[in-house]
Amino acid sequence: MAHSIFAMELCLRLDARAELHHHLRQTLPDVTQMAVGHKWQCYHRATQILAYNLQSAERGCWDYFDDPERAQNDFEMWKNGMVTAEGARPGPRPLSPAEPRYLTFTMAFLLVKDSPSDLALRRLCEISQEHLWERRVFAHLLNGFGTVSFASVFRDVSYVIPRDIEWALTREDLAHEKFKYLRPLL
Amino acid sequence: MSNEDRFERRDNVSHPGIVGASWWQESLANVQAPVSRRRAIGLALGATGAVVGLGVMAALISRCSGDDDDMRVERMSSLDMQKIFGWSFGAAQESVSFNGVSTQPFDREALVNMARDFAPRNARHARYYTPALFESPFAVPTAVSSSDPETIVPIHRVLSPIFTKEMRRAYFRGRALATLFEGQPGGDIAVIVDLNGPEAVAFAAGAEVACDPIFTFANWPHPRGVVKAHDTLAAAAYFQPLFAQRKPRDAALPLFVLDLQRLAPYTDDATQFDNRYGPSLPDARELAGWGIKRVLYVTASQTDPREQVDLNDSFVAYKQAGIDVKLVGADSFSPEREEPSEYEATLGSTPSSLDASGSHYFYGGKSQTHAWFWRDYPWSAAPQRPAMDPHVPGTGRTYTPEPFASSTPSRLLAGAAIGTVAVAVSRRSGGIMGALLNRNGSWNRAESSYGGG
């Protein structure tokens, strides 16, 4: 079966009460099985929260590829970003109003290539090169994500950095080489 | 739901620094491409296990315990439910009424063009335009809710344009603000007007000679709507001919038009329909990209001390980005004398003839005080014209945004508690059975039927 991949990661500045972090965490239910409809609801909720809070997003990255080999390889890369915990900072640091802190939300999907959802995403992602990193493009993608039926999604991965708020990323963390793929939003 | 349609968790990570999981759907592991036509249609409709397809349902999850063995209760996006099942979802036998109906004949069929007629004329402003309210009059439901067996009468058939005394005042106040920008280089100023819906529309109509209104009304009317969006729509219907005539004007100031009632108090699922919503404003970087250095926030009254809670984050960010944000009460603009008789005279007038009514509003209430605006708000590089100090009360000109101590937009909006409606969902098939706007509990077990898209 041939696949395509859609992935997005956003780095958002935490609000003072970390409400955004709390609400994004809630979109990751701690269950071992999930119905297709429930999964759609969780991602729809997540994309709504991200769209509503895009003004707090400073960096991001998104991909869509319909080359099956690349789709498989890239999905493994996105998934490994979670299982190797490569994004986590080295230790906790209490939040301070004087220091901006950040979270990242990552989601990646391996879709059945040429399925209706894949075709809809492909159309959604037809963005010219000069506009790729514009905030409004991320809004466009997030708002259009509701067209995806999870009946066509073979694999998916989603994660939030951090789990505990004291581990929220700092500017120094984001300056690290491993975060270079996150582009400043325009 | 069959097991074939379930995702199984493969990797689960939960450390202080990261939390997440990866999943796979076994039923797709052996699917051979290409998918069959039947399967493809099913996927396109999201029919396999999704509560409702067409990609427009927003399941804002707030699950309650099931009311009985056959149904469960979920909260869904109010607007999405209205788009699917009709504007009066859950109350199809009810309608809306209008106060202040204009005696001016109007072209009901022209309502189909509202979304186009009210769109900004400057292309860069278009991305912040929310046409939802203006799309409602001719929207066609795609499904029938079993709780609404009656045929839903489209809004365009029940809508009557209104023109109230408050709208008249707001129109002339908007016009007075616009005159301040005549001959003034206002290219670095954006205006945000935050008034009750009908007055916000009227203010924008008055100000459009110098401004490019960007409407942000992200809801639909509903018979039990906590936000009286039907009044806003009726006010827009009155001014539609004026907006339809506008020509593209790149130099016009951006004027964001907000309905102050968007976060009206909401208390009861059974008697109220939550059609509230959050505003959509550009971020500081976007404004700066437009060359905006100043934001004038227009509230209803000079005594309003600060912005609405859902604007606080944006305004604080503007300030941090070096954008000067000031507040002015719409009632800072008033006529030299009250003209009660003229309101009656203008009831039957067309929008385009309002300016001929002889009414003139000024900053501070006198023609001699009008130019003092630029002393209270020293944003103009043009030479100051002679003017008298009207001593406008309030603190608007010294206002500066500060973070709210406890409530933030993220709390209001990320919580997604606003703009949702409780619906009954069949446990058997996931089909939506209807809105829970009544407590009689007499559910027809037939589920929703879906029409062609």
Interface residues (C-beta under 8 A of the other chain):
Chain A: M1 A2 D15 A16 R17 E19 L20 H23 R25 L28 V31 T32 Q33 M34 A35 V36 G37 K39 W40 Q41 C42 H44 R45 Q48 I49 Y52 N53 L54 Q55 S56 K79 M82 V83 A85 G87 A88 R89 P92 T106 V112 K113 D114 S115 P116 S117 A120 R135 R136 G146 T147 V148 S149 F150 A151 S152 V153 F154 R155 D156 V157 S158 Y159 V160 I161 P162 R163 D164 E166 W167 L186
Chain B: M1 D5 R6 F7 E8 R9 R10 D11 V13 S14 H15 P16 G17 I18 V19 G20 A21 S22 W23 W24 Q25 L28 A29 N30 V31 Q32 A33 P34 V35 A40 I41 G42 L43 A44 L45 G46 A47 T48 G49 A50 V51 G53 G55 V56 M57 A58 A59 L60 I61 R127 G278 D283 R285 E286 D313 S314 A317 P403 T408 S410 R411 L413 A414 G415 A416 G430
